[in-house]
């Protein structure tokens, strides 16, 4: 057993570059895991700078000074974000408040539907089970729970101060990352081992894939969100803007997000129309949107960026989402692709070299 482990170690870790790659990945992973919350503005700024680097490069190729290009791109990006905050967020907030206000009547309608179903089919939903469900529901909506919810809102409002600080720090960091990219990269090399050719090859392989994935994911969110909103509004579905945004954001979690967002859409449609042709048309149209997304849009956007089995993608979402929350979910596929690239690039001793190692040992 010891001989087998020794041979395996010599086969996989005999190359010094492999050890360097392990230390680099381990150091970055530990830094993100233990200091991710402290470095959140820096990480967000790095991600945004990575996304905005392409237009800066294109402007630089046209002869625009890099400082001017970084300034123009950043101002345009902030203008888009400000437009979203001013136009989209208030509408979503109003619809969310309206949904919360309508929840009691929606719940009453749902209780009546359950009672009718229990009377018609007592073998599926008994009266005792229905009473237990109603008691649990009342406990969820009692005064104490509402007070707890209010306390959570106060906690979130207190964190707005932190968001205001981020709103100042992140744009400044993005500007300096874009403006002084070469100097910062050159200065950071002193903190990495000199023997890093393997790590460099892995990064070159992943660089374009990560950019293509993030760009494609942003485009997918916008397309699915806008198309869903237009369809919901055309059908006259209430809270169409809120549900459209949720549908767009659901693509962040492959396979799982579409399933989760289907529930609120179906519930709102049911409480608005009941079991009717409108309900069927809405769910049919929503299913067509999801089918076109999975079978047409995703292959077009991610044909060169994602080559992973669905089981691997779901496992990556669960693992990295559990480690880093929303950011882990968003970058689950690039991180899984990174793991795959490392495995593919990992050096191993050829059979002839293995024989020489065995003779030496």
C-alpha positions in Angstrom: 0.0 0.0 0.0 2.8 2.4 0.9 4.6 1.5 -2.3 1.5 2.2 -4.3 1.0 5.6 -2.6 4.7 6.4 -3.2 4.5 5.6 -6.9 1.3 7.6 -7.2 2.9 10.6 -5.5 6.0 10.4 -7.8 3.8 10.0 -10.8 1.6 13.0 -10.1 3.8 15.4 -8.1 7.3 14.8 -9.4 7.1 17.9 -11.6 8.0 21.1 -9.5 5.5 23.1 -11.6 2.7 20.8 -10.3 3.6 21.7 -6.7 3.7 25.4 -7.6 0.2 25.1 -9.2 -1.1 23.3 -6.0 0.2 26.0 -3.7 -1.2 28.8 -5.9 -4.7 27.2 -6.1 -4.6 26.4 -2.4 -3.5 29.9 -1.4 -6.2 31.5 -3.5 -8.9 29.1 -2.3 -8.0 29.6 1.4 -7.9 33.4 0.9 -11.4 33.4 -0.7 -12.8 31.0 1.9 -11.5 32.7 5.1 -11.2 36.4 3.9 -13.9 36.5 1.2 -16.2 38.7 3.2 -13.4 41.2 4.1 -12.2 41.3 0.5 -15.7 41.5 -1.0 -15.3 45.0 -2.6 -11.9 44.0 -4.0 -13.3 40.8 -5.5 -16.4 42.5 -7.0 -14.1 45.2 -8.5 -11.8 42.5 -10.0 -14.8 40.7 -11.5 -16.2 44.0 -13.0 -12.7 45.0 -14.3 -12.4 41.6 -15.9 -15.7 42.1 -17.7 -14.9 45.7 -18.7 -11.4 44.9 -19.9 -12.5 43.9 -23.4 -14.1 47.3 -24.4 -11.1 49.0 -22.9 -8.8 46.9 -25.1 -10.9 47.7 -28.2 -10.7 51.4 -27.5 -7.0 51.2 -26.9 -6.5 49.5 -30.2 -8.2 52.4 -31.9 -5.6 54.7 -30.4 -7.5 55.9 -27.3 -5.3 56.5 -24.3 -5.9 53.7 -21.7 -6.8 56.1 -19.0 -9.4 57.8 -21.2 -10.7 54.4 -22.3 -11.1 53.2 -18.7 -12.9 56.4 -17.8 -15.3 56.3 -20.7 -16.1 52.6 -20.2 -16.6 53.0 -16.4 -18.9 56.1 -16.9 -21.0 54.2 -19.4 -21.2 51.2 -17.1 -22.2 53.4 -14.1 -24.8 55.1 -16.3 -26.4 51.8 -17.2 -26.4 50.8 -13.5 -28.0 54.1 -12.5 -30.7 53.7 -15.1 -31.5 50.2 -13.7 -31.6 51.5 -10.2 -33.8 54.5 -11.1 -36.2 52.8 -13.5 -36.3 49.1 -12.7 -35.8 48.9 -9.0 -38.8 51.2 -8.0 -41.1 49.2 -10.2 -39.9 45.9 -8.7 -40.3 47.3 -5.2 -43.8 48.5 -5.8 -44.8 45.1 -7.3 -43.2 43.3 -4.3 -45.2 45.5 -1.9 -48.4 44.9 -3.8 -47.7 41.1 -3.7 -47.2 41.2 0.0 -50.4 43.2 0.5 -52.3 40.6 -1.7 -50.9 37.6 0.1 -53.8 37.3 2.7 -56.5 37.2 0.0 -54.4 34.8 -2.1 -53.9 32.6 1.0 -57.7 32.7 1.7 -58.4 31.6 -1.9 -55.8 28.8 -1.6 -57.4 27.6 1.7 -60.9 27.5 0.0 -59.5 25.6 -2.9 -57.8 23.1 -0.5 -61.1 22.7 1.5 -63.0 22.0 -1.7 -60.4 19.5 -2.8 -60.4 17.8 0.7 -64.2 17.4 0.5 -64.1 15.9 -3.0 -61.0 13.7 -2.4 -60.6 13.0 1.3 -58.3 10.1 0.5 -55.6 12.6 -0.7 -56.1 15.5 1.8 -57.8 14.7 5.0 -59.5 17.3 7.2 -57.1 16.7 10.0 -54.1 17.3 7.7 -55.7 20.5 6.4 -56.3 21.7 10.0 -52.7 21.1 10.8 -51.6 23.1 7.7 -53.8 26.0 8.7 -52.5 26.1 12.2 -48.9 26.1 10.9 -49.8 28.9 8.5 -51.3 31.0 11.3 -48.2 30.5 13.4 -46.1 31.7 10.5 -48.2 34.9 10.1 -48.6 35.7 13.8 -47.4 38.9 15.4 -44.2 37.5 16.7 -43.1 36.4 13.3 -44.0 39.7 11.8 -41.9 41.4 14.5 -39.0 39.1 13.6 -39.4 40.0 10.0 -39.4 43.7 10.9 -36.1 43.2 12.8 -34.6 41.5 9.8 -35.6 44.5 7.7 -34.0 46.8 10.2 -30.8 44.8 9.9 -30.9 45.0 6.2 -31.4 48.7 6.3 -28.4 49.0 8.5 -26.3 47.2 5.9 -27.3 49.9 3.5 -24.4 51.9 5.0 -22.0 49.2 3.9 -23.6 49.2 0.4 -23.0 53.0 0.2 -19.3 52.5 1.1 -19.1 49.8 -1.6 -20.8 52.1 -4.1 -17.8 54.5 -3.6 -15.0 52.0 -3.3 -15.9 49.5 -6.1 -15.9 52.1 -9.0 -12.6 53.6 -7.8 -11.1 50.1 -7.6 -12.4 49.2 -11.1 -11.0 52.4 -12.5 -7.5 51.7 -11.1 -7.6 48.0 -12.1 -8.5 49.0 -15.7 -6.1 52.0 -15.9 -3.0 50.4 -14.3 -3.6 46.7 -15.3 -0.1 46.1 -16.6 1.6 47.7 -13.6 -0.6 45.8 -11.1 0.0 42.5 -12.8 3.8 43.1 -12.9 3.8 44.0 -9.3 1.8 41.0 -8.2 4.2 38.5 -9.8 6.7 39.0 -7.0 4.2 37.2 -4.7 4.1 34.0 -6.9 6.8 31.4 -7.4 9.0 31.9 -10.4 8.4 28.3 -11.6 4.7 28.8 -12.7 4.6 27.8 -16.3 1.9 25.2 -15.7 -0.2 27.7 -13.8 0.2 30.2 -16.7 -0.9 27.6 -19.2 -4.0 26.8 -17.2 -4.8 30.5 -16.9 -4.4 31.1 -20.6 -6.8 28.2 -21.3 -9.4 29.5 -18.8 -9.1 33.2 -19.5 -11.2 33.2 -22.7 -13.6 30.6 -21.4 -14.4 32.5 -18.2 -15.0 35.7 -20.2 -17.2 33.9 -22.8 -19.2 32.3 -20.0 -19.8 35.5 -18.0 -20.6 37.5 -21.1 -23.0 34.8 -22.3 -24.6 34.5 -18.9 -25.3 38.3 -18.7 -26.8 38.2 -22.2 -28.9 35.1 -21.3 -30.2 36.9 -18.2 -31.2 40.0 -20.2 -32.9 38.0 -23.0 -34.8 35.6 -20.8 -35.8 38.4 -18.4 -37.1 40.7 -21.2 -38.8 38.0 -23.2 -40.5 36.6 -20.0 -41.7 40.1 -19.0 -43.1 40.9 -22.4 -45.0 37.5 -22.4 -46.3 38.0 -18.9 -47.4 41.5 -19.6 -49.1 40.4 -22.8 -51.0 37.7 -20.9 -52.0 40.3 -18.3 -50.2 38.5 -15.5 -49.9 40.5 -12.3 -46.4 41.3 -11.0 -45.1 40.7 -14.5 -42.0 42.8 -14.1 -41.1 41.1 -10.8 -41.7 37.6 -12.2 -39.8 38.5 -15.4 -36.7 39.6 -13.4 -37.0 36.4 -11.3 -37.2 34.3 -14.5 -34.1 36.1 -15.9 -32.1 35.6 -12.7 -33.1 32.0 -12.5 -30.7 31.1 -15.3 -27.9 31.8 -12.8 -28.6 28.3 -11.3 -28.6 25.8 -14.2 -31.5 23.3 -14.2 -32.5 24.2 -10.6 -33.3 27.9 -11.0 -36.0 27.3 -13.7 -37.7 24.7 -11.4 -37.7 27.1 -8.4 -39.1 30.1 -10.3 -41.9 28.0 -11.8 -43.6 27.8 -8.5 -44.3 31.5 -7.9 -45.3 32.0 -11.5 -47.8 29.1 -11.3 -49.1 30.3 -7.9 -49.7 33.9 -9.1 -51.4 32.6 -12.3 -53.6 30.2 -10.3 -54.7 32.8 -7.8 -55.4 35.3 -10.7 -57.2 33.0 -13.1 -57.7 29.7 -11.3 -57.8 26.5 -13.5 -58.7 28.2 -16.8 -57.5 28.5 -20.4 -55.5 31.6 -19.5 -53.6 29.6 -16.8 -52.8 26.8 -19.4 -51.7 29.3 -22.0 -49.4 31.1 -19.6 -47.8 27.8 -18.4 -47.4 26.6 -22.0 -45.8 29.9 -23.1 -43.5 29.8 -20.1 -42.5 26.2 -20.9 -41.7 27.2 -24.5 -39.5 30.0 -23.2 -37.6 27.6 -21.0 -37.3 25.1 -23.8 -35.9 27.6 -26.2 -33.5 28.8 -23.6 -32.1 25.3 -22.9 -32.1 24.0 -26.5 -31.3 27.1 -28.6 -30.0 30.1 -26.6 -27.6 28.2 -24.3 -25.9 26.2 -27.1 -25.4 29.4 -29.1 -24.0 31.4 -26.2 -21.9 28.7 -24.4 -20.8 26.4 -27.2 -17.2 27.3 -26.7 -17.3 28.0 -22.9 -19.1 25.0 -21.3 -18.2 21.4 -22.0 -19.4 19.8 -18.8 -21.9 17.0 -18.0 -25.2 18.2 -16.4 -24.4 16.1 -13.3 -21.0 17.9 -12.9 -22.7 21.3 -13.4 -25.3 20.6 -10.7 -22.6 19.3 -8.3 -20.6 22.4 -8.9 -23.6 24.7 -8.2 -24.2 22.8 -4.9 -20.5 22.8 -3.8 -19.5 26.3 -4.8 -22.8 27.8 -3.9 -22.5 26.4 -0.4 -19.0 27.8 -0.1 -19.5 31.3 -1.5 -23.2 31.9 -1.8 -24.5 33.9 -4.8 -21.0 34.4 -6.2 -20.3 30.7 -5.9 -23.5 29.9 -7.8 -22.7 32.5 -10.5 -19.1 31.2 -11.0 -19.9 27.5 -10.4 -19.4 26.6 -14.1 -16.2 28.6 -14.6 -14.8 27.0 -11.4 -15.8 23.6 -12.5 -14.1 24.3 -15.9 -11.0 25.4 -14.0 -10.9 22.1 -12.1 -11.3 20.3 -15.4 -8.5 22.4 -17.0 -6.2 21.7 -14.1 -6.9 17.9 -14.4 -6.3 18.0 -18.2 -3.0 20.0 -17.8 -1.7 18.1 -14.8 1.7 16.5 -15.7 2.1 12.8 -15.3 5.1 10.5 -15.9 5.0 8.4 -19.1 5.2 4.6 -18.9 9.0 4.7 -19.8 9.6 7.3 -17.1 7.5 5.2 -14.6 9.8 2.3 -15.2 12.9 4.4 -14.5 11.3 5.7 -11.3 10.5 2.2 -10.2 14.1 1.1 -10.8 15.5 4.1 -8.9 13.2 3.3 -5.9 
